[in-house]
Amino acid sequence: MHATPASQRRLALWHHRLRWWQPLGLMLAITVASGGNPATPSFTFVSMDKVIHALVFGLLATSIYRLANPTWPSGLRTILAIVITALFGLADELHQSHTPGRFMDIADWIADVFGGVLAVYIYRGWAGYRRFLELAVFPRKPRLEP
């Protein structure tokens, strides 16, 4: 049985929509984590906390970049990913400021944006990183045609 072009397009669209679980799930995890235990203030700009912020928000920016329309210019996808990541980082810091025992830290937001910018540019420029992120966890088995 051969798939029609219309059914192939619907399947591709459904597959693309399912990929949104990555950035949305990461955003949910960040929001839940930032509303939890009180943080201890850091008196140095570069601390493990800032490195974690950069890594997590870098992953978020990369996942947004990967989902942007591939027909758009790379620069537009880059800007989109960085702006969404920066705005979400700001929203996360505002959320923390309303959580008892937590506070808003501009250095955290700077680490968020820096991580997003760095990760997107690494993704764009380093083929090995792209291949690693594009690995299929559960590869599809080829169908045998009758």
ZAGU-666508 format. One line per field, with one value per residue: residue number from 0; chain; x, y, z of N, C-alpha, C in turn. Coordinates in steps of 0.02 Angstrom, whole numbers, plus 50000, padded with zeros to 5 digits. Last residue first. Example, Ala and Ser with C-alpha at 12.3 -4.5 7.8 and 13.67 -1.06 7.14 Angstrom:
REM ZAGU-666508
pos: 1, 0
unit: A, A
nx: 50642, 50660
ny: 49888, 49716
nz: 50354, 50390
cax: 50684, 50615
cay: 49947, 49775
caz: 50357, 50390
cx: 50645, 50660
cy: 50002, 49835
cz: 50394, 50390
This chain:
REM ZAGU-666508
pos: 145, 144, 143, 142, 141, 140, 139, 138, 137, 136, 135, 134, 133, 132, 131, 130, 129, 128, 127, 126, 125, 124, 123, 122, 121, 120, 119, 118, 117, 116, 115, 114, 113, 112, 111, 110, 109, 108, 107, 106, 105, 104, 103, 102, 101, 100, 99, 98, 97, 96, 95, 94, 93, 92, 91, 90, 89, 88, 87, 86, 85, 84, 83, 82, 81, 80, 79, 78, 77, 76, 75, 74, 73, 72, 71, 70, 69, 68, 67, 66, 65, 64, 63, 62, 61, 60, 59, 58, 57, 56, 55, 54, 53, 52, 51, 50, 49, 48, 47, 46, 45, 44, 43, 42, 41, 40, 39, 38, 37, 36, 35, 34, 33, 32, 31, 30, 29, 28, 27, 26, 25, 24, 23, 22, 21, 20, 19, 18, 17, 16, 15, 14, 13, 12, 11, 10, 9, 8, 7, 6, 5, 4, 3, 2, 1, 0
unit: A, A, A, A, A, A, A, A, A, A, A, A, A, A, A, A, A, A, A, A, A, A, A, A, A, A, A, A, A, A, A, A, A, A, A, A, A, A, A, A, A, A, A, A, A, A, A, A, A, A, A, A, A, A, A, A, A, A, A, A, A, A, A, A, A, A, A, A, A, A, A, A, A, A, A, A, A, A, A, A, A, A, A, A, A, A, A, A, A, A, A, A, A, A, A, A, A, A, A, A, A, A, A, A, A, A, A, A, A, A, A, A, A, A, A, A, A, A, A, A, A, A, A, A, A, A, A, A, A, A, A, A, A, A, A, A, A, A, A, A, A, A, A, A, A, A
nx: 50268, 50408, 50444, 50505, 50635, 50600, 50665, 50753, 50739, 50826, 50920, 51015, 51027, 51129, 51238, 51235, 51266, 51395, 51458, 51451, 51441, 51366, 51240, 51277, 51346, 51241, 51160, 51246, 51264, 51132, 51101, 51200, 51164, 51037, 51072, 51162, 51070, 50990, 51082, 51104, 50985, 50877, 50750, 50732, 50643, 50560, 50412, 50411, 50426, 50547, 50524, 50456, 50562, 50640, 50553, 50547, 50682, 50680, 50589, 50664, 50773, 50706, 50656, 50780, 50842, 50754, 50752, 50887, 50894, 50803, 50869, 50987, 50940, 50781, 50660, 50642, 50625, 50549, 50611, 50666, 50796, 50775, 50726, 50839, 50927, 50864, 50875, 51013, 51035, 50971, 51060, 51187, 51164, 51128, 51249, 51331, 51272, 51297, 51434, 51481, 51532, 51509, 51485, 51391, 51229, 51104, 51017, 50842, 50715, 50638, 50535, 50517, 50609, 50556, 50446, 50513, 50590, 50487, 50427, 50533, 50543, 50420, 50440, 50550, 50489, 50366, 50377, 50370, 50239, 50241, 50311, 50219, 50115, 50178, 50201, 50067, 50022, 50106, 50061, 49932, 49959, 50023, 49983, 50077, 50033, 50042
ny: 49780, 49850, 49864, 50005, 50018, 50081, 50227, 50236, 50315, 50422, 50486, 50633, 50768, 50798, 50750, 50834, 50957, 50929, 50914, 51040, 51193, 51309, 51300, 51266, 51380, 51472, 51418, 51430, 51570, 51615, 51544, 51590, 51726, 51716, 51661, 51755, 51860, 51804, 51799, 51935, 51978, 51890, 51891, 51760, 51664, 51664, 51649, 51715, 51824, 51807, 51700, 51769, 51845, 51740, 51696, 51807, 51804, 51683, 51715, 51812, 51734, 51641, 51726, 51777, 51661, 51617, 51730, 51736, 51613, 51631, 51735, 51670, 51573, 51608, 51474, 51342, 51286, 51368, 51304, 51199, 51234, 51343, 51275, 51203, 51307, 51364, 51256, 51244, 51367, 51351, 51255, 51322, 51440, 51384, 51319, 51431, 51491, 51394, 51394, 51561, 51713, 51814, 51786, 51768, 51707, 51662, 51512, 51490, 51385, 51264, 51318, 51381, 51333, 51207, 51246, 51312, 51207, 51120, 51201, 51212, 51077, 51061, 51151, 51097, 50960, 50962, 50991, 50874, 50863, 50941, 50855, 50750, 50817, 50845, 50715, 50672, 50760, 50721, 50590, 50614, 50677, 50576, 50414, 50266, 50105, 49941
nz: 49956, 50040, 50207, 50289, 50408, 50568, 50641, 50797, 50930, 50923, 50796, 50808, 50810, 50897, 50820, 50709, 50772, 50815, 50691, 50631, 50691, 50667, 50729, 50859, 50896, 50891, 50993, 51106, 51118, 51142, 51261, 51350, 51353, 51413, 51539, 51589, 51604, 51704, 51809, 51827, 51880, 51974, 52094, 52216, 52340, 52450, 52354, 52193, 52117, 52057, 51971, 51870, 51822, 51770, 51670, 51586, 51544, 51474, 51374, 51307, 51264, 51181, 51083, 51034, 50985, 50885, 50799, 50759, 50690, 50587, 50521, 50480, 50390, 50314, 50305, 50286, 50411, 50542, 50697, 50765, 50793, 50880, 50992, 51029, 51057, 51169, 51260, 51272, 51332, 51451, 51506, 51502, 51578, 51703, 51732, 51746, 51857, 51954, 51965, 51916, 51886, 51981, 52154, 52247, 52244, 52363, 52351, 52326, 52391, 52281, 52148, 52032, 51945, 51911, 51833, 51728, 51675, 51632, 51533, 51442, 51405, 51341, 51235, 51164, 51142, 51082, 50950, 50879, 50840, 50724, 50637, 50628, 50564, 50441, 50395, 50382, 50283, 50177, 50159, 50118, 49995, 49921, 49994, 50011, 49953, 50000
cax: 50246, 50355, 50454, 50448, 50611, 50619, 50610, 50751, 50705, 50828, 50855, 51014, 50979, 51061, 51224, 51224, 51201, 51343, 51458, 51411, 51476, 51433, 51244, 51235, 51382, 51297, 51134, 51224, 51321, 51171, 51060, 51195, 51230, 51044, 51021, 51186, 51127, 50962, 51053, 51160, 51000, 50948, 50767, 50742, 50681, 50627, 50443, 50413, 50362, 50541, 50563, 50422, 50504, 50666, 50573, 50486, 50656, 50725, 50571, 50600, 50784, 50744, 50610, 50729, 50874, 50772, 50691, 50857, 50938, 50791, 50803, 50991, 50970, 50854, 50680, 50647, 50690, 50538, 50591, 50595, 50784, 50806, 50683, 50778, 50942, 50873, 50810, 50975, 51066, 50941, 50989, 51177, 51186, 51082, 51188, 51347, 51271, 51229, 51402, 51473, 51539, 51469, 51530, 51426, 51298, 51135, 51064, 50910, 50748, 50678, 50548, 50469, 50621, 50618, 50436, 50464, 50623, 50535, 50389, 50506, 50599, 50436, 50386, 50556, 50556, 50369, 50371, 50437, 50261, 50206, 50340, 50285, 50104, 50155, 50258, 50112, 49991, 50110, 50131, 49942, 49922, 50060, 49970, 50048, 50074, 50000
cay: 49714, 49860, 49823, 49964, 50027, 50023, 50193, 50242, 50255, 50379, 50458, 50560, 50741, 50816, 50721, 50762, 50947, 50945, 50859, 50985, 51131, 51303, 51320, 51220, 51316, 51480, 51423, 51364, 51526, 51639, 51537, 51519, 51706, 51743, 51630, 51688, 51869, 51818, 51737, 51894, 51997, 51902, 51902, 51830, 51670, 51638, 51660, 51653, 51818, 51864, 51688, 51716, 51878, 51782, 51651, 51784, 51862, 51692, 51664, 51831, 51792, 51618, 51686, 51822, 51700, 51573, 51705, 51792, 51628, 51578, 51746, 51727, 51552, 51617, 51542, 51383, 51279, 51349, 51359, 51195, 51174, 51353, 51323, 51166, 51261, 51403, 51283, 51188, 51352, 51397, 51240, 51258, 51444, 51428, 51280, 51381, 51526, 51414, 51336, 51508, 51647, 51811, 51789, 51832, 51696, 51710, 51550, 51490, 51450, 51281, 51271, 51396, 51400, 51211, 51208, 51347, 51267, 51098, 51179, 51272, 51109, 51021, 51162, 51162, 50973, 50940, 51048, 50896, 50824, 50965, 50920, 50737, 50789, 50900, 50760, 50638, 50761, 50790, 50601, 50580, 50713, 50637, 50469, 50326, 50166, 50000
caz: 49929, 49991, 50147, 50270, 50339, 50528, 50607, 50723, 50908, 50981, 50811, 50812, 50763, 50916, 50886, 50700, 50737, 50865, 50739, 50604, 50706, 50640, 50658, 50820, 50893, 50845, 50925, 51083, 51106, 51085, 51201, 51333, 51329, 51345, 51496, 51576, 51558, 51638, 51784, 51804, 51811, 51967, 52023, 52196, 52278, 52459, 52420, 52231, 52152, 52102, 52033, 51908, 51853, 51825, 51724, 51620, 51582, 51530, 51422, 51337, 51309, 51240, 51123, 51063, 51039, 50941, 50830, 50797, 50746, 50636, 50549, 50525, 50453, 50318, 50325, 50225, 50379, 50472, 50653, 50747, 50753, 50814, 50956, 51010, 51003, 51107, 51241, 51245, 51267, 51404, 51498, 51469, 51508, 51667, 51722, 51695, 51792, 51940, 51935, 51966, 51856, 51919, 52096, 52248, 52223, 52319, 52390, 52302, 52389, 52340, 52203, 52084, 51971, 51950, 51895, 51769, 51702, 51682, 51592, 51474, 51439, 51400, 51283, 51197, 51168, 51152, 50995, 50900, 50898, 50784, 50655, 50656, 50630, 50484, 50406, 50428, 50349, 50204, 50177, 50182, 50047, 49939, 49947, 50042, 49946, 50000
cx: 50263, 50334, 50394, 50465, 50554, 50594, 50638, 50693, 50700, 50796, 50862, 50943, 50976, 51008, 51152, 51205, 51186, 51274, 51404, 51407, 51433, 51468, 51313, 51241, 51343, 51340, 51192, 51198, 51298, 51227, 51099, 51156, 51229, 51111, 51031, 51137, 51156, 51016, 51025, 51135, 51058, 50964, 50840, 50759, 50688, 50670, 50511, 50446, 50357, 50475, 50554, 50458, 50464, 50610, 50600, 50502, 50593, 50704, 50616, 50578, 50720, 50755, 50644, 50681, 50823, 50800, 50707, 50794, 50908, 50833, 50786, 50924, 50973, 50880, 50756, 50665, 50697, 50606, 50588, 50572, 50712, 50791, 50710, 50728, 50879, 50887, 50815, 50906, 51030, 50974, 50957, 51103, 51173, 51100, 51136, 51285, 51286, 51224, 51330, 51440, 51537, 51473, 51488, 51479, 51332, 51208, 51099, 50954, 50821, 50710, 50588, 50480, 50570, 50628, 50497, 50453, 50576, 50571, 50435, 50467, 50577, 50493, 50397, 50501, 50561, 50437, 50372, 50434, 50329, 50227, 50306, 50318, 50171, 50144, 50238, 50173, 50036, 50080, 50140, 50014, 49933, 50025, 50011, 50038, 50038, 50044
cy: 49705, 49792, 49832, 49925, 49979, 50034, 50135, 50201, 50258, 50312, 50410, 50537, 50665, 50786, 50736, 50730, 50873, 50934, 50868, 50926, 51072, 51237, 51303, 51236, 51267, 51417, 51430, 51366, 51459, 51590, 51558, 51506, 51632, 51722, 51651, 51650, 51800, 51827, 51748, 51826, 51956, 51917, 51922, 51833, 51744, 51642, 51627, 51666, 51753, 51862, 51745, 51703, 51829, 51820, 51690, 51738, 51843, 51750, 51669, 51779, 51812, 51675, 51662, 51783, 51746, 51613, 51663, 51768, 51682, 51589, 51694, 51742, 51609, 51599, 51547, 51455, 51318, 51345, 51335, 51251, 51170, 51295, 51335, 51212, 51224, 51358, 51321, 51211, 51294, 51391, 51286, 51243, 51379, 51430, 51320, 51339, 51478, 51448, 51352, 51450, 51595, 51742, 51781, 51837, 51763, 51693, 51599, 51529, 51443, 51350, 51301, 51354, 51419, 51280, 51213, 51311, 51304, 51158, 51158, 51254, 51173, 51051, 51122, 51174, 51042, 50957, 51027, 50957, 50847, 50928, 50947, 50802, 50776, 50876, 50817, 50681, 50728, 50794, 50671, 50588, 50681, 50676, 50529, 50379, 50224, 50062
cz: 49856, 49964, 50102, 50207, 50325, 50457, 50567, 50694, 50832, 50964, 50870, 50830, 50764, 50870, 50906, 50766, 50730, 50834, 50792, 50652, 50686, 50649, 50628, 50745, 50850, 50841, 50875, 51011, 51077, 51068, 51139, 51270, 51308, 51315, 51424, 51530, 51540, 51586, 51714, 51778, 51783, 51894, 52019, 52122, 52261, 52397, 52426, 52298, 52191, 52141, 52082, 51974, 51895, 51860, 51783, 51678, 51620, 51575, 51484, 51389, 51344, 51289, 51187, 51107, 51073, 51000, 50892, 50834, 50790, 50699, 50601, 50558, 50504, 50388, 50324, 50241, 50313, 50436, 50582, 50702, 50728, 50768, 50886, 50973, 50981, 51047, 51174, 51221, 51233, 51335, 51447, 51455, 51471, 51593, 51685, 51680, 51735, 51871, 51916, 51931, 51912, 51888, 52034, 52193, 52219, 52305, 52344, 52350, 52367, 52334, 52260, 52146, 52025, 51981, 51940, 51835, 51749, 51715, 51648, 51537, 51475, 51440, 51347, 51249, 51201, 51182, 51069, 50946, 50923, 50846, 50718, 50679, 50665, 50555, 50452, 50445, 50401, 50274, 50206, 50206, 50116, 49995, 49967, 49989, 49978, 50000
